[in-house]
Amino acid sequence: MWKLQALVAHCLLLVSIMSIYFQSNILSGLSPLPTLRALGQKPPADRLVVFVSDSVDVDSIVKDNGQKVPELRDLFVKSGVVGIATASSPMGSMPAYVAIFAGFNEDPGAALTNWSPSSFDTVFNRSRTAFGWMGKDVADIFTGLPHGGAAPHFNTYKPTSKRINQHVYEKVHEFLTDEEKMLTLREVKSVVFFVHLGKNSSNAIKPTEQHNRENLHDIMRCIRRTHDLFESAFNDSRTAYLMTANNANYWGGLFPKLLSRMGFYFDFVSDGENGKDMETPFIMWGAGVKGMTPQDGKLDKLPKRIGSVTLDTLNLLNSYEEKSEVTTHSLPRLKQIQLAPLMSALIGLPPPVNNMALLPRGFLDVSAEYEFHALYLNVKQLLAQARVLIKRQEDAIFQMFLPAFEGIDSARIDGFDNEVKTYVANKNFETVIRMTQLMGTQAVECIQYYHTYYHSSLLVATTISYLVWFYCLLVQLTRESSKPRLPKTGYMTWMTLGVGGTAAMIFPLLMLQNVPYLTSIYLLMPLGFITVALAERPLENSLIMCPILHLTAVLLPAGLMILMGFNNTHIGILYALIVCLSNADALHRRTRKLFIWLGLVTLLTFILLTKQNSWMDWLIVPIGEYVRNVHVVYFSILVSALRPMLMRHQHAGRVWVVNGSALLFTAYGVYQWDSEERICAYVYAACWSYLVYAFLSIPYSGTQTPVRRLELIMFNMVTLHAMMTNSSESLILQIMITEFPMGLEVYDECKRRKAILGQDAEIDEGVEADEDEEEANQQRRILAEQDTLTPVQHMRQSYRYAILILLYFYVSFFGTGHWFFNFDVKATISRLFLTKFSLHFSAALVLLKIFIPSIIIMACLYTFVSFGRKHTRSIMICLFLMSDAMSLYFCYFFDNKGSGTKMRQSLDYLLVTHVFIILLLLCSWIAKVFLSNTADTKQPMTANQATVTLDNVSTMGEDSQA
């Protein structure tokens, strides 16, 4: 029951945090506005061709005054503009396409689903006719959405196709040379053509600089040839063109990052200094575009004035979301999301209904009247979103007591049309444009205000839930450590019923306040935790025992883990510090086993330091020139086979045969993979068969002693881990699972020696000198049978083993190369299991590889430490306390608006501290299943051998299930 309670509590806390930072901001039920043609305005262009390319950054366009892109230089020098689109750092795989064509940055809720938001509007949907040539993954973003008259016609290709850009050009050529289609298409207005250009080579290998240059020229040539095709097909000077990039080489998000960790290479570019937003280039030319490039083509000497405004003023106007310093000779700048209203205005369409950007000024070669009407439609679309949110607030029952946005309200929105009519009638368009743009800026601020309206309330509610959960865990730990175990109060009390009734009364009030359903649940979540905490209190003395001990044992390890593991790369130092302190008493007694153990600790510390710190590359890089990763894998396989022999493990003959054969198949499969040969089907069959055998054979092996069963667990799990290793991960695992039980033995020997010395001292004080040896031995037996663990000692032991489990989990996490923000491998871990990539199976194998070390560590603990086996709940409670303390810290320092790297790290931290701690509970259950039906067959100790230790108390009760 307590395991289910912990699972539910952690799930609720996690989704509560997600509700703060990842609530969807997409409003539904919005109606599109009329087109500019319906308002009597003739657009400057009848059609728009949009080129979106991969592998193109700002320097590729503007460096050396555009000499790197001679194919397009004459186009934008003649009648175009080159600028910078500032992209918000993404978290999903395809956020740039949504920003460009829908006009809003990635929906926060999409970070959890790799972009699968609710229905949203795009430029394609507003157009009556839209055509596209793109990869299937890009087309999937826009298919199935509502459209303005006819569904977009997308021609797709596979991302792995060779010569992608040539393939796209041929398809466009085939379409534009179909004269029957063109006769009809030439008469159609407001047409959108989308041409997506990508890399020609696979992402499985890291591209070189020469390869990037070739890709750039290939993309530019394709754009120029496609441009010439459109000019030849229509030849009416009514076509506008836009070229931009999908956030350069950036592929963000948890699942694309996961793909790279599995060996699929992606180009992760820097987010800039100090976490600045990313910059992508854009080039506009053709019908309706105001040329800004000097005739000499020198992009570093742009004119100070463009039309009636300075370039500085233009950039500040178009950067309405945040004021930033702009240099006099900088390129024109706008937000990437502003491309959507800009494209819409070029061909006379209203902006997408979910658009969150203002139309940038100075880019359209149109009259002031047309610019006003385009901006007017833009602002009306923004006000429609603001109206929905304001109406929700104004209709609430307690709205007079709650804060509201002060800039605009429903009355001002309703009167906006009347405000502009006077200026329009007097043809005072410059004034009305400034007024309309100010209204649009306030509308954007209003929308953003209400999107985060419950942020502080949810954060407070989540914090209270955490604190109450901490109290609940501490109460449970107090009950578990008490002898006899104290009964709990239960749910049928006046206090618990009163709290539950309070929640039932508040919920309808929140509904009348128009608070979203899920938000209401999260705001009431503290009352649910309070109910559980009240029910968990003991019937007598509900005070928490030893608060200073709890504060120290929870905050110190959690703080050290955050400081040295998360915020810095010092997990190796932290590992050495904790394991040496845990065995500090044993360091005074020099034995052979102690020195071997210290050697293993030093070796593992050194490996962790070299893997995480680039300043040690001077030592590793020369070795890497002679020793490849595949050589390390072969050596790991050899050690996996020899280690049981060197450790004198006893296995049945069938175990040696099966595991030895599995390791041979693994070595052969790795050889075929490294040689770029097709992996034999027998290798796949052998690996899958062994995966099933490794788990099922352990509980049904017939071994009866825990130590022999543990040896089998180690052999099977290490062999399975070797099948998924890419470099030194298997070696790190084997060092760790050799060091950990040896450390337990060193600790146990030290405690045994101290216990015997302590017993002798007690006996000497209580026994007269003339008593015989037999009476002294009898007293030793009595001491050995007594339970000497006080509640405080019970808590200390629980914290000790919880710290060790948490430490070794993160050591294995770092050491096996699966730390989220520092991972780079080329070979996939699923290479011996899957013939082609599968996200779900590969993710499952990644998790298995991560948690195999924890399964072995917990099995060692339950085998050698009776306290760990009998008091799992106490240890897991301490584990929850430390991990949840880290989660609460990361909750307050979550970054969902900064650079893409910081956003990914914030999300990863929450997943590691929340989700993985529950998986550790699963690892504990697996370890106990593996050790089921075993019994210690050692002979009873004689009086002279009797010892009392804190780790092996035979009289302790079984784990509480209450």
Residue, then its C-alpha position, 0 to 999 in steps of 0.5 A: m500500500w505504501k508503494l502505491q501511495a508514494l507512486v500517486a504522490h510523486c505523480l501528483l507533484l510532478v504534474s502539478i509542476m508541469s501545470i505551472y510551466f507547461q500549460s497549453n496556451i492555445l485558445s480554441g473557438l476563435s473565428p478567422l477575420p476577413t481578408l484584405r481584399a474583402l476590405g477593399q485593399k489590393p495586396p502587393a502580391d498574389r502568391l508567396v513562395v517560402f523557402v525554409s532550409d536546414s544548415v543555414d545560419v546568419d553568417s552564411i548569408v551576411k559574411d563577406n557581404g553575401q559572397k558566400v551565397p552568390e546565387l541569391r546575392d543579386l536578388f536581394v541586392k536588387s530589390g530585397v532585404v536581408g535581416i535577422a529573425t530572432a527565434s525563441s529557443p525551442m523545446g520540441s523537434m519542429p518549433a520553427y515551422v510553427a513559429i514561422f507559419a502560425g505566429f506563436n512560439e512553441d506551446p509549452g505543453a508541447a515539450l512533454t509530447n514532442w510537439s503534438p498540440s491541440s488544433f491551431d491555425t496557420v498561414f496555410n489554413r488562411s489561404r484558399t490554396a496552398f502547396g508544399w514540398m517537404g519531408k513527411d515529419v514537417a508535413d505531419i505538423f500541418t496536416g489534419l488542421p482546419h483550413g480556409g477552403a481546401a486542404p493544403h496539397f503537400n508532396t512529401y519525401k523521406p528525410t533519409s532520401k539521397r539528394i533531397n534538394q534535387h528531388v524537391y526541385e524535380k517535383v517543383h519543376e514537374f508541378l510548374t510545367d504542367e500547363e493545365k494546372m498553371l492555367t487555373l493557378r495563374e488566376v488564383k489569388s493568395v496562394v502559398f507555396f512552401v519549399h522545404l530544403g534539407k541536408n543531402s546526407s544522413n545525420a548518422i555521421k558528424p558533418t565536416e566543415q567542407h560538407n557544410r559548405e557543400n550543403l549551403h551551396d546546394i541549398m542556395r542553387c536549389i533556391r535560385r533554380t526554383h525561383d527562376l522556375f516560378e518567375s518563368a511559370f507566372n511571369d507577372s511580377r506578382t510573386a513574393y519570396l521569403m527564405t529563412a531557416n528552421n533555427a539553423n541546425y538546432w534540434g531541441g526537445l527531450f525525444p530528439k535529444l534522446l535520439s542523439r543519445m542513442g547514436f543518431y547525430f544532430d547538430f546542436v548549436s549554441d544558444g549564444e552568450n548569456g542565454k540569448d535567443m537564437e538568430t536565424p537569417f531571412i531574405m525577402w524579395g519580389a512583389g511588395v517587398k521594400g528593398m533595404t540593401p545598398q546597391d553596392g551590396k555591402l551589408d555592413k553599411l546599411p542606410k541609417r534611414i529606411g523610408s520615414v524611420t531610422l533603422d534603430t527605430l524600426n528595430l525597436l518597434n519590431s522588438y516590442e516584446e523586449k527592449s534591447e540595444v540596437t547598433t546603428h548599422s545592424l541588420p533589420r531584426l524581427k521576431q521569428i513569429q512576426l514572419a507569419p503576419l508579414m507573410s499574410a499581409l503580403i498576399g492579403l490574408p488575415p493572420p492565423v487566429n493563434n498568432m501572437a506577433l505584431l506586423p513588423r513595419g518597414f518591410l512592405d512596399v505599400s501605401a500607408e492605408y494598406e499598411f494600416h488595414a493589414l495592421y488593423l486585422n493583425v490587432k483585431q486578431l490579437l484582441a480576439q484572443a485577449r477578449v476570451l481571456i478577459k471575458r473569462q476573468e470578468d465573468a468570475i464570481f469573485q473577479m472584483f477581489l482578484p487582480a486584473f490586467e490594467g491596460i485593456d478591458s472588454a469595454r476598450i476592446d469594444g470601442f477600438d473600432n470607433e477610435v480608429k474610424t475618425y483617423v481613417a476618415n481624415k486619412n491620418f494613417e501614420t497616427v492611427i498606425r501608431m495607435t493601433q500598434l500600441m493597442g496591439t502591444q497591450a493586447v500581447e501583454c494582456i494575453q501573456y498576463y492571463h496565460t501566467y495568471y495562476h502561476s504564483s498560486l500554483l507554485v505556492a500550492t505545489t510548495i505546500s504540497y511538498l512540505v506536507w508530503f515531507y511531514c507525511l514521510l517523516v511521520q511514517l519514518t518515525r512510526e517505522s523506527s519505533k519499537p513496538r511500531l506505533p499504529k496510525t490514526g487512520y482516515m476516519t477522524w474528525m480532522t481528516l473528514g473536516v479537511g476533505g469536506t473543506a476541499a469539497m466545498i472549495f471546488p465548486l467555488l473555483m468552478l464559479q471563478n472560471v478556474p480551469y478544471l485541472t488548475s482547480i485540482y492542483l490548487l486543492m492538492p495541498l488539502g489532499f496531502i494534509t488529509v493523508a498526513l493526518a491519517e499517517r500520524p501515530l495515535e500517540n505522540s505525533l511529534i517528529m523525532c530528531p528534527i535536526l537529524h532529519l534536516t542534516a541527513v536530507l538537506l546535506p546529501a541533496g545539496l551536495m548532489i545538486l552542487m557537485g552532480f547537477n550544477n558541476t561535474h564533480i560527481g567523482i569527487l562526491y562519490a569518493l567523499i561519501v564512500c570513504l566517510s561511510n567507511a571512515d572507521a575501517l580506514h584505521r584497520r589496514t587489511r588487504k581487503l581494505f587496500i583492494w577496496l580503496g584501489l577500486v574506489t580510486l579507479l572509479t573516481f578517476i574514470l568519472l573525473t575523466k569522463q566529465n571534465s574536459w581539462m583531463d583530455w590531455l590524458i584521454v585524447p592520446i589514448g583514444e588515438y590508439v584505443r577505439n571504443v570498439h576495443v574497449v567494448y571487446f575488453s569489457i566482454l572479456v572481463s565480463a566472462l573472466r570476472p566470475m572466475l576471478m571472484r570465485h563465483q560458483h555457477a552451474g554448467r548451463v549458466w557458463v554455457v549460456n552466458g558464454s555463448a551470449l557474450l560470444f554473440t555480442a562480440y560478433g555482433v559488435y564486430q559486424w556493426d563496427s565493420e558496417e556489415r549487416i548484423c546476422a539474424y542469429v545475433y538478433a535472435a540470440c540477444w532477444s532470447y538472452l534478454v528473456y532468459a536473463f530475467l526469468s532464469i534468476p528466480y527459477s535457478g534453483t540456487q537457495t543461498p542469497v550469495r549464490r543467487l546474487e552471483l547469478i544476478m551479477f553474471n546475467m545482468v553484466t552480460l545483458h549490459a554488455m550487449m548495450t554498451n558502446s564504450s567503457e560503460s560495462l567496465i564502470l558497471q563491473i568496477m562499481i558492483t565489485e567495489f560496493p559489496m566489498g565496501l559492505e564487507v569492510y564496513d561489516e568487519c569493522k562493526r563486528r570488531k567494535a561490537i565484540l570489543g564493546q561486549d567484552a567491556e560490558i561483560d567485564e563490568g557486570v561479571e565478577a572476576d571469579e565467574d567462569e567462562e561459561e557464564a560470560n559466554q551465556q551473557r554474550r548469547i543474551l546480548a546477541e539476541q537482543d535488539t540493540l537498535t534504538p529509533v535514532q540508530h534505526m533512522r541513521q541506518s536508513y539514511r546511510y543506506a538511502i544515501l548510498i543507493l542514491l549516490y550509486f544511482y547517479v554514479s551509474f547514470f553518469g558513468t554509463g554515459h546517459w546523463f541528459f545534458n552531457f551525452d555523445v555516442k555514435a553507436t546505438i545501444s539497440r544495435l544488437f536488438l533492432t534492425k532499424f530504429s524504434l523510439h519506444f524500444s530504444a527508449a526502453l533499452v536505455l532505461l534498462k541499461i540505466f537501471i541495471p546497476s541499481i538493480i545489482i546494488m540493491a540486490c547486494l544490499y538485501t543480500f549482505v545487510s539484514f537491515g536493508r532487507k527487512h526495512t526497505r520502507s524506511i530506506m525508501i522513505c529516506l530516499f524519497l525525502m532526499s530526492d524530493a528535496m532536490s525536486l522542490y529546489f528545481c521547481y523554483f529554479f525552473d527555466n521555461k523561457g530561457s535558452g533551449t539548453k537551460m529549458r531542456q536541463s530544467l525538464d530533465y532535472l525534474l524527470v530525473t528527481h521525480v520519475f526515476i526515483i519511482l523507477l528505483l522503487l521498481c528496481s527494489w521490487i525486481a531485486k527482491v523478486f530475484l532474491s525470492n525463495t532464498a534462505d541463509t544456510k550458514q550454521p548457527m554461531t557459537a558463543n565465541q562467534a556471536t556478534v551484534t552489528l547494526d547491519n545484521v540484526s536477526t530479530m528485526g520485524e518485517d517491513s510494515q505494509a501499513 
